[in-house]
Amino acid sequence: MVEMSDETKQWVAVTVLVFRDGKMLSMRRAAVAEAGPGVWEGVSGRVRAGEDPATAALREVAEETGLRVTIDPQPIVAYAALRRGEPMTVIVFRADHDGGEVILSDEHDEFRWCDPSELSALGVPVELVEAARAAWPAER
């Protein structure tokens, strides 16, 4: 059996960009959040061991927002990041809102449906702003 060193271990996470009526859902991480308090983002979370990333994306949307969505199974982009100083791969998916209203979990304290110009002003990480522009309904 080959042992993994700390250099080969990393987190895998998904971020879901949910679109409704030409706007994208942006959520602010709560001040008590374990990572990135106060950061505006899409719906995000870690992929569980053995879980398919698209399944993780659907689960995270349900857990963090209560919305019903259709996930595009083809990721928009994947990129390397750091989570509390540890390496992480983030897989970004696009989703269309199918129903429901946002019900915030403990992980977020505010949300907004934004147009492209608002994302940068909120301080959404640049990788997500670029992914959102690529996935925006009007851009497709």
C-alpha positions as CSV (number, residue, x, y, z in Angstrom):
1,M,0.0,0.0,0.0
2,V,1.3,3.4,-1.0
3,E,1.0,6.1,1.8
4,M,0.1,9.6,0.8
5,S,2.3,12.4,2.0
6,D,0.9,15.7,3.2
7,E,2.1,17.1,-0.2
8,T,-0.4,14.9,-2.1
9,K,-3.4,15.6,0.1
10,Q,-5.9,18.3,-0.8
11,W,-9.5,19.3,-0.4
12,V,-11.9,19.0,-3.3
13,A,-14.8,21.5,-3.3
14,V,-17.6,22.6,-5.6
15,T,-19.0,26.0,-6.2
16,V,-22.4,26.3,-7.9
17,L,-23.4,29.5,-9.8
18,V,-27.2,29.5,-9.6
19,F,-29.0,31.7,-12.2
20,R,-32.6,33.0,-12.1
21,D,-34.1,35.7,-14.4
22,G,-30.7,36.7,-15.7
23,K,-29.1,37.2,-12.3
24,M,-26.8,35.0,-10.3
25,L,-27.1,34.1,-6.6
26,S,-24.3,35.4,-4.5
27,M,-24.0,34.5,-0.8
28,R,-22.0,36.1,2.0
29,R,-20.2,33.7,4.3
30,A,-21.2,34.2,7.9
31,A,-18.8,35.9,10.3
32,V,-18.6,32.6,12.2
33,A,-17.7,30.6,9.1
34,E,-14.7,28.3,9.4
35,A,-13.2,29.6,6.2
36,G,-13.6,32.9,4.4
37,P,-15.9,34.8,6.8
38,G,-17.5,37.8,5.0
39,V,-16.5,36.6,1.5
40,W,-19.2,36.7,-1.2
41,E,-19.4,33.6,-3.3
42,G,-21.6,31.1,-5.1
43,V,-23.0,28.1,-3.2
44,S,-20.0,26.0,-2.2
45,G,-18.9,23.1,-0.2
46,R,-16.6,20.1,0.0
47,V,-17.0,16.9,-2.0
48,R,-17.4,14.0,0.4
49,A,-15.2,10.9,0.0
50,G,-16.6,8.8,-2.9
51,E,-19.1,11.4,-3.9
52,D,-19.5,12.5,-7.5
53,P,-18.8,16.3,-7.8
54,A,-22.1,17.0,-9.6
55,T,-24.0,15.1,-6.9
56,A,-22.1,17.2,-4.3
57,A,-23.1,20.4,-6.1
58,L,-26.8,19.4,-6.0
59,R,-26.5,18.5,-2.3
60,E,-24.8,21.7,-1.4
61,V,-27.4,23.8,-3.1
62,A,-30.2,22.0,-1.2
63,E,-28.3,22.3,2.2
64,E,-27.3,25.9,1.9
65,T,-30.3,27.5,0.1
66,G,-33.3,25.1,0.0
67,L,-33.6,25.9,-3.7
68,R,-34.6,23.4,-6.4
69,V,-32.1,23.6,-9.3
70,T,-31.0,21.8,-12.4
71,I,-27.2,21.4,-12.4
72,D,-25.3,21.4,-15.8
73,P,-23.2,18.2,-15.3
74,Q,-20.4,19.7,-17.4
75,P,-18.2,22.0,-15.1
76,I,-17.5,25.5,-16.2
77,V,-14.0,25.5,-14.9
78,A,-11.8,24.0,-12.2
79,Y,-9.0,25.9,-10.4
80,A,-6.5,25.5,-7.6
81,A,-7.0,27.5,-4.4
82,L,-6.0,27.5,-0.8
83,R,-8.4,26.7,2.1
84,R,-6.9,27.9,5.4
85,G,-3.5,27.4,3.9
86,E,-4.2,23.9,2.6
87,P,-4.4,23.1,-1.2
88,M,-7.8,22.8,-2.6
89,T,-9.3,22.1,-6.1
90,V,-12.5,23.9,-6.8
91,I,-14.9,22.6,-9.5
92,V,-17.4,25.2,-10.6
93,F,-20.8,24.2,-11.9
94,R,-23.7,26.2,-13.5
95,A,-27.3,25.7,-12.3
96,D,-30.7,27.1,-13.3
97,H,-33.2,27.9,-10.6
98,D,-36.3,25.6,-10.8
99,G,-38.1,26.8,-7.8
100,G,-38.2,27.9,-4.2
101,E,-36.9,30.9,-2.3
102,V,-33.5,31.1,-0.6
103,I,-33.5,29.9,3.0
104,L,-30.1,30.7,4.5
105,S,-28.2,28.1,6.4
106,D,-25.8,28.9,9.3
107,E,-23.0,29.2,6.7
108,H,-24.2,32.4,5.2
109,D,-25.7,35.6,6.6
110,E,-26.9,37.4,3.4
111,F,-27.6,36.7,-0.2
112,R,-28.3,38.7,-3.4
113,W,-29.3,38.0,-6.9
114,C,-26.7,39.9,-8.9
115,D,-25.9,41.1,-12.4
116,P,-22.3,40.8,-13.7
117,S,-21.2,44.3,-12.7
118,E,-22.2,43.7,-9.0
119,L,-20.0,40.6,-8.5
120,S,-16.7,42.4,-8.6
121,A,-18.1,45.2,-6.5
122,L,-19.0,42.7,-3.8
123,G,-15.5,41.3,-3.8
124,V,-16.4,37.9,-5.3
125,P,-13.1,36.1,-5.9
126,V,-11.8,36.8,-9.4
127,E,-11.9,33.1,-10.4
128,L,-15.6,33.0,-9.7
129,V,-16.3,36.3,-11.5
130,E,-14.6,34.9,-14.6
131,A,-16.5,31.7,-14.4
132,A,-19.8,33.6,-13.9
133,R,-19.1,35.7,-17.0
134,A,-18.5,32.5,-19.0
135,A,-21.7,30.9,-17.7
136,W,-24.0,34.0,-17.7
137,P,-27.2,33.2,-19.7
138,A,-26.9,36.2,-21.9
139,E,-23.3,35.2,-22.7
140,R,-24.1,31.6,-23.7
